[in-house]
Amino acid sequence: MFKPREVLDIAIRIEKNGEAIYRNAIQELSDRKLKEALKWMADEEVQHIEWFSSLKETIQEASDIIADELSGGMLEDLIGDQSFTLKDVDFSKIDNMDELVHIFIEFEKDGIIFYEMLTPFVKNKETLDHLQKIITEEKCHIKKLESLLKSDLKLS
C-alpha cells in the first residue's frame, strides 16, 4: 500500500529529474533558443517541486487530499516500468538536435501520464485544480519543444 506521501515523493522525483536534466543540457548546448526553452522549463519544474513538497508537508497519512485506495499494485500498474529519469540516456551518442528534443518530449509525456492517472484519486478540489494546472504546464513544455523542432537548432 502506497501512502499519499509516497505518491508525492514520486511526483517530486519526476520534477527533480526534469529540472536536473534540463539544467545539465543547458551547460552542454550552444543553441540559444533551446537553452532559453530548457531554462524556462527547469524553472517551471522547480515551481512544481515546491508545490508537491508543500502539499506533502501539509497532508496527514490519513489524507483527505489523495485517496488512500492507491494500493501498491495500483501504483505499480500506473507507473509500469517507468523510471521517470533520463539517466539512462547516453547523451554523448545523440548526434542531432531533433533526437534530443524528442527525448525531452517523451520525458514530459511520461510525467503527464502519471499525473493524469493520479487525478481520479485526488479528492480535494483545490489540489485537483493545481494538479490540472501542472498538467497544462507540462503540455505547454511539449508545445514549446515541438516548436523548437521547426526551427534551425544546432547541437553544439
C-alpha positions in Angstrom: 0.0 0.0 0.0 1.4 3.3 -1.0 0.7 6.2 1.3 -0.2 9.7 -0.2 3.3 11.0 0.8 4.9 8.2 -1.2 2.9 9.2 -4.3 4.0 12.8 -3.8 7.6 11.6 -3.5 7.3 10.1 -6.9 5.9 13.4 -8.3 8.8 15.3 -6.7 11.3 12.8 -8.2 9.8 13.3 -11.6 10.1 17.1 -11.4 13.6 17.0 -9.9 14.8 14.7 -12.6 13.4 17.0 -15.3 15.0 20.1 -13.7 18.4 18.4 -13.4 18.5 17.1 -16.9 17.4 20.4 -18.4 20.0 22.3 -16.4 22.7 19.8 -17.4 21.7 20.1 -21.0 21.9 23.9 -20.8 25.6 23.6 -19.9 26.3 21.3 -22.9 24.3 23.0 -25.7 25.1 26.0 -27.8 21.8 26.7 -29.4 20.4 29.9 -27.7 16.7 29.1 -28.4 17.0 25.6 -26.9 18.9 26.8 -23.9 16.3 29.5 -23.2 13.5 27.0 -23.5 15.2 24.5 -21.2 15.9 27.2 -18.6 12.3 28.2 -18.6 11.2 24.6 -18.3 13.7 23.9 -15.5 12.4 26.9 -13.6 8.8 25.6 -14.0 9.9 22.2 -12.7 11.2 24.0 -9.6 7.8 25.5 -9.0 6.2 22.1 -9.4 8.7 20.6 -6.9 7.9 23.4 -4.4 4.1 22.8 -4.8 4.4 19.0 -4.4 6.8 19.4 -1.4 4.4 21.9 0.2 1.5 19.6 -0.3 3.5 16.7 1.2 4.2 18.8 4.3 0.6 19.7 4.8 -1.1 16.3 4.5 -1.6 13.7 7.2 -1.1 10.0 6.4 -4.9 9.5 6.6 -5.2 12.2 4.0 -8.4 13.7 2.5 -6.3 15.0 -0.4 -5.2 11.9 -2.1 -7.3 8.8 -1.7 -5.9 6.0 0.4 -7.0 3.4 -2.2 -3.8 3.7 -4.1 -2.5 0.3 -3.2 1.0 -0.8 -4.1 -0.4 -2.9 -7.0 -2.4 0.1 -8.4 0.6 2.4 -8.3 2.8 -0.3 -9.9 0.2 -0.5 -12.7 0.2 3.2 -13.1 3.9 3.6 -13.2 4.8 0.4 -15.0 8.5 0.2 -15.7 8.9 4.0 -16.0 11.9 5.4 -14.0 10.9 9.0 -14.7 14.6 9.8 -15.2 16.8 10.4 -18.2 19.9 9.0 -16.5 19.8 6.0 -18.9 20.0 8.2 -21.9 23.6 8.4 -23.3 23.6 12.0 -24.4 27.1 11.6 -25.9 25.6 9.3 -28.6 22.9 11.8 -29.7 24.1 13.4 -32.8 21.2 15.7 -33.8 19.1 18.2 -32.0 15.8 16.7 -33.2 16.6 13.4 -31.4 17.4 15.3 -28.2 14.2 17.3 -28.3 12.2 14.2 -29.0 13.7 12.6 -25.8 12.7 15.6 -23.8 9.2 15.5 -25.2 8.8 11.8 -24.2 10.0 12.6 -20.7 7.4 15.3 -20.4 4.7 13.0 -21.7 5.6 10.3 -19.1 5.1 12.9 -16.3 1.7 13.9 -17.8 0.6 10.3 -18.0 1.5 9.8 -14.3 -0.3 13.0 -13.2 -3.4 12.2 -15.3 -3.6 8.7 -13.8 -3.5 10.2 -10.3 -6.3 12.6 -10.9 -9.2 10.2 -10.1 -7.6 9.6 -6.7 -7.3 13.3 -5.7 -10.2 14.1 -3.5 -9.5 17.7 -2.7 -10.8 20.2 -5.3 -8.1 22.8 -4.8 -5.4 20.1 -5.0 -7.0 18.7 -8.2 -7.2 22.1 -9.7 -3.5 22.7 -9.1 -2.6 19.3 -10.4 -4.5 20.1 -13.6 -2.6 23.3 -13.8 0.7 21.4 -13.6 -0.5 19.0 -16.4 -1.4 22.0 -18.5 2.1 23.5 -17.9 3.8 20.2 -18.8 1.7 20.1 -22.0 3.0 23.7 -22.7 6.5 22.4 -22.3 5.8 19.8 -25.0 4.4 22.5 -27.4 7.5 24.7 -26.7 9.8 21.7 -27.5 7.8 20.9 -30.7 8.1 24.5 -31.9 11.8 24.2 -31.5 11.8 21.2 -33.8 10.6 23.5 -36.6 13.5 25.9 -36.0 17.1 25.6 -37.1 18.6 24.1 -33.9 22.3 23.3 -33.6 23.6 20.6 -31.2 26.9 22.3 -30.4 
